[in-house]
Amino acid sequence: MRIVAARPHPDLVRLPWSTPLEEWGDDVVVPLPRGLSRHVVRIVRQGGRVYAVKETVEDIAFREYRTLRDLHRMGLPAVVPLGVVTERTDPDGEPLPACLLTEHLRFSLPYRSLFSHGATAQNLPSLVDALVVLLVRLHLADFYWGDVSLSNVLFRRSAGGFAAYLVDAETGELKDQLSDRLREHDVTVGTENVFAELLDLQASNAVAGEVEAHEVVELLQRRYDELWGELTGQEEFTTEEMWRIGQRIERLNEMGFDVEELDIVTDLDGDKVRIQPRVVELGHHRRELQALTGLDVEDAQARRLLNDLASYTAHHDLGREDRGIVASRWLTEIYEPVTSMVPTDLRGRLEAAEFFHEVLEHRWYLSERAGHEADIFDTAQDYIDTVLRSKPDEALAAE
């Protein structure tokens, strides 16, 4: 047996590598939902760490391992690769397939499992949005996916919506420059795969509500075209409309993207200006919140927390105070006390930032019912008692 790993851990050696993956027992396999896969995949726990293990061909395992490492270095949303195990044999000396190891992404679920955790057909547009944002981010980084589908993604809850992470990069490839033809091919493959997946969901009665498969895939194509156009499209205006540069940047910031570089061209007479974003990166709100508080959350969650921070600032008339100091007060007086109210046995239901978002939503409901704004701590306790306790676990503790 041979293990190639970026961050080798002694516990990896103790896994039962001489046994086919499908025969691994409950002593290492943990009962977490797995997505559909062409390969045998198991979620395992060893030595306090949780891994996803996939059996595959050795060359493919190393190729996917290197691709995921490149995506991780680029800060793109994908599972973290840990290593490749090769030269496996069973007790009779017969060869066994190679294995790719990745880090288990906590609080993530395959798309089919979301529907057994409370999602309905009404959530499908949010799933499509998450898939589109992931695809656009990969395309901006000149990555050709090759097999766009809901099955090749893990979803994490994010302020009532979802964030998508690439989990299968077997067919993916980083290009020097991604052509429009390859982009369009990815989108076409995505619409075909998603359409088939939705029909399968409908046929198996796995989702509550009516699944309009044609409308969903049309939405995927439309949202992709809109987002790609907003992020990369050229815009032309006169020199008297220079304010539109700032407006374009603000519009992208509202969508959660930062513009690090703009290509600005004027005509010979200097009367007209053409602009086009050149370097665009998702995570505007996430980086802002992390700089202020140290919290590292999904971008939609960060936007919601920043809005609550703004409300806290206005409520306490702290607009003239240093924003970092105000953020520290909000963190220690509001966010941390609220999230620490969750009992230990319920902390696998929602991650902290999503719990806080849900409490803010619940406060709106309670406030409307009471006719005045409900106290945030009373709201949190009511949410724990009436909502959180009925939710299923979506995380596995490493201990």
N, C-alpha and C positions, 0 to 999 in steps of 0.2 A: 504493500500500500504506500502511496505517495500523497502528501498533502502540500499544496501550494497555497499560501494564505498571506494576505496583506498584513493582518494582525493575528498571528498564530496564537492559539490558546491551548494549553495542555489538555483541557477537557474534550477537545475535538477527537483526540486519539481514542477516547474511551467509548465513543459511539460504536454500535455494532456493524462496522463496515463490511464484515464477512457475510452478512445476511442481506438478501435482496430487500430493498427499501419497503416494498409492500408488505413484508413480513415483520417489520419492526413493531415491537410490542408497546403496551401502555406504560412500561417503565421509562420510556423516553418520549413517546409520541403524546402530544397534548391535544385535547379536543377543541381545536380552533377551526372555524370555517375555512375551507380552501376553495379557490375558484376552479373552474373547469380548465383542464390542461391536457395536452397531448402526452405528457409524461407523468410518471409516478412522482407525486409531491407529498412531503410530510412536514408538519410543523413539530419540531422536537425541542426538548429542554434538557440541557446537560450542564451541570456545574453552575446553576444560577443564571444561565444565559439561554435565550430562545432563538432558534434558527429556523429558516425554511430550507429544506433539502430537496433537490430535484435531480432525478436520475436522467442522464442524457448521454450523447456521444461525446467522447473526450474532446475532439476538436471544437465542437459546438460549445461545450462547457467553457473552454478557455476563451473562445471568442466572445461569448456573452459576458464572462467575468471581466475581460478587458474593456468591453463596451460600457458596462455598468460603472467600472472604476472611472472611466473618462467622464461619464455623465455626472458622477458624484463630485469629481474635482471641479466641474463647471457649475456646480450648485443647482443642478436641475432635479426636479422631483422624481426620483427613482429609488427603488430599494437599494440598500447598501450591500455590495458584494463582500464576502468574507474569504472565500477560497474555493479551490477545486480539489476533489479527491479522485485520484486515478489509481490504476494498477490494483484494483480490488479483486479478490478471489474468494470463493466460498470454501468451506472446509475440505471439499474434494479437489480443490485447485482449479475449479472452473472459473473463468473470468466473469466479472460483474461490471455493469455500466459505471461510467464516471458519474460523479455527483457535483453539482454546483451548490454552494452554501451562500445564503444571503441572510442579513439581519432581519429578524421579524419586526415589522412596522407596527408599533403599538397603536391601539384604537383604530385599526384599519380593518375593512371588511371587503370581500369580493362583492360584486354587484348583486348576485343572487341572494346572498345572505342579508343584504340590507332590507330586503322585503320581508324577511322573517324577523327583523328587528324594528318593525313599525313603518317602514317606507311603503308608499302606495304609488299608483300610477301617476298621481299628481307630482311626485318627486322626480319623475323622469326628465323633465326639462332641466332641473338642477344637475342631474347626473350628466346630461348632454353638455351643459355649460362647462362642468369640470373637465370632461373629456376634451372639449374644444380648447380650453385654456392650456391644458397639458400639451395637446398637439401643436398649437401655435407656438408655445415656448420651445418645444423641441425643434420645430421648423426654423424659428429665429436663430437657433444655435446650429443650423445646417445639419440636423439629424434626420435621416430618413428612417421611419419606423418600420414600414413594410407589412405590418399586420395589426392595424389599428382596430381595437375592439374593446368592449366593456370587459371581456374575460381577461385581457392582458393588463388590467388596471386594478389597483386597490384604492378604495375610497375612504377618506377620513371626514368626519363631520366638521363643518366650518361655519359657525354663526348661522345655523339653520340651513345652509347649503352643504356643498361637498368640495373637497380638494382631491385631485386625482394624482396617483403616483404610478409610474411605469414599473411593472413587476416582471415583464417578459420582454427582454431585448434581443431575443434569439435572432430575429430577422433584421435588426436595426443596424444602421451604419452611419457614422459621422462622415460628412462630405466636406471637401474644401469649399464648395458652394452648392447649396441645394437648388436644383433647377425647379422652375414652375411646373414642369411636367411631373416630376417626382412628388411635389407637394400635392398636385391635383390627384395623382394616383393614390397617395395616402388617404386623402379625403374620400375618394371613390370606394376604396377598400373598406374604410371606416363605415360608410353608409350601408354598404352591403352586409358587413358583419353585424352591425348593430341591428339592422332590420331582421336578420335571421335570429339574433339573440332575443329580440323582443317577441317574435313569433313563438319562440320556444318557451319564453316566460308565460305567454298567454295560454299556450297549449297545455302547460303543466299546472295551470291555475296557481302559479307561485306569487302572483301579485294581485293585490286588491284594487278594484277599479278597472275601467275599460282602457286597454292599451291601444292607442292609435299609432301603430307602427309607422305608417306612411308619414304622418304628421311629425313624428319624432325625428325621423331621418331627414326630412326636409328642414327641420329646425337645425339639425347638426350642420348641414351644408350652409344654411343662411347665417348662422352664428359664426361659423368659421370665416366666411367671406367678409362679414362685418368687422370682426375683430382683426383679421389680417389687414384689411383695408385701413382701419383706424390706426394700426400700429406702424404700417409701412407706406401707406399711400401718400402721393404727392399732393400738395395744396398750393394753389397759386392765387395771389392777391396783389393789390397795388401797394406802393410804399406808404400811402396814407392809412393803410390797414395793418400796420406792424403789430398792433395789439393782438392780432390773431395768432401770432407766434406763442405768446403767453397763454392764450385761450386753448390752443392745441395741447400745450404741455399740461395745463390744468385738467383738461379732459382726460388725458392719459393717466394723470395722477389719480383722478377719481376712480378710474378703472383698476387702480392698484399697480400701475406700471410707472417706472422711472425712465426718463429720457436722458441718457448720458451724452448723446451727441446728436446734433442736427446738421443736415446738409442744407445750407442756405445759398441760393443762387439768385442773382439779379440779372435782368436783361441789359443790353448795351446802353440803353438810355437811362437805366436805373429807375424806371417807372414801375416795374413789376418785380415781385419777389416770389420765388418758388421754394418751398421747404419740404423736407422729407426726413423723418426720424431715421437715424442710422444705427444707434445702439439703444435698444429698449429692453428693460428687465423688469419682471414682475417682482413685487415685494416692497412696494413703496411704503405702505402702512406698517408692514411687519418690521422693516428696518427702523422706521420712526419710533415705533413703540419699544423696540429693543434698546434703542439708544437712550430713551427716557427712563425705562424701568428695568431693563435686563430680561424681560419676558420674551420668549421665543415661541410664537404661535403662528397659526395659519393667517394669511393676509386678511381674509374677511373677518376673522376673529379680532385681529389687531385693529381693524377699522372700527369695529363695534366698541372695543375697549377704549380707543382714542375718543370716540364720541362720548362715552361715559365720563372719561377724564375731563372733557370740555364742559360737560354738565356740572361736574363737581367744582371745576374752576369758577364757573359762573355763579353757582349756588353759594359759594363761600366768598365771592367777590375777590378772587385771587388773580384777576387778569393782569395786574401790574407786577405780580411776583415772577421770579425766575421759573420758567416752565419745568425745569428739571427738579426743582425743589417741590413744586406743586405735585408733580408726578410721583415723587417719593412719598408725599403725604397720602395721596390717593391709594398708592400701593399698600401702605402699612395700615391705613385707616379703613379702607373699603375692600379692595380686591383680595388681599391675603386673609383677612378675617372671614370674609364670605366663603371663599373656597375651602378654608380649613374647617368649616362647619360640616362638611360631608363626612359621615361616619366611615371608619376604616373599611368596613365590609362593603361599602357602596362605591368605593373610589374606582372600581373597574367599570362602572356604568358609563361615565362620561369623563373626558379629560377636563382639567380645571378650567381652561379658557372657555370650553363649550358649556360647561356647567354655569359659568358666570353669565354667558350670553342667554342661556335658558332662563336664568333667574331674572334678568332684565326683561325678557319677554313676559314672564309670569307676573312681574310687578305691574306691567301695563294692564294685564288682565285684572289683577286684584284692585288696582287703582280705579279702573273704570267701574268695577262692581261696587266699590266703596264710595265713589264720588270724590275721593281725594288721593293724593299720592301715598302709596303704601311704603312703609319702612323697608329698606333693602334687606335687613337682617330677619325681620319677620317674614318677608317674602321668601328668602332662602330656606327658612325652616319649613314653611308651608310647601314649597316646591319639593323638598326632600321627602316630606311625609306623604304628599299626595301624588307625586309624579315620579320622582327618581326611584323610589323603592319598587315600582312596577316595571322599570326598564331592565332589559337583559344586560349582562356583562358584555363589554366590547373590548376589554383589554385583558391581557394575561400578565400577572405580576411575574417578574423574573425570579422572585424568591420562592 
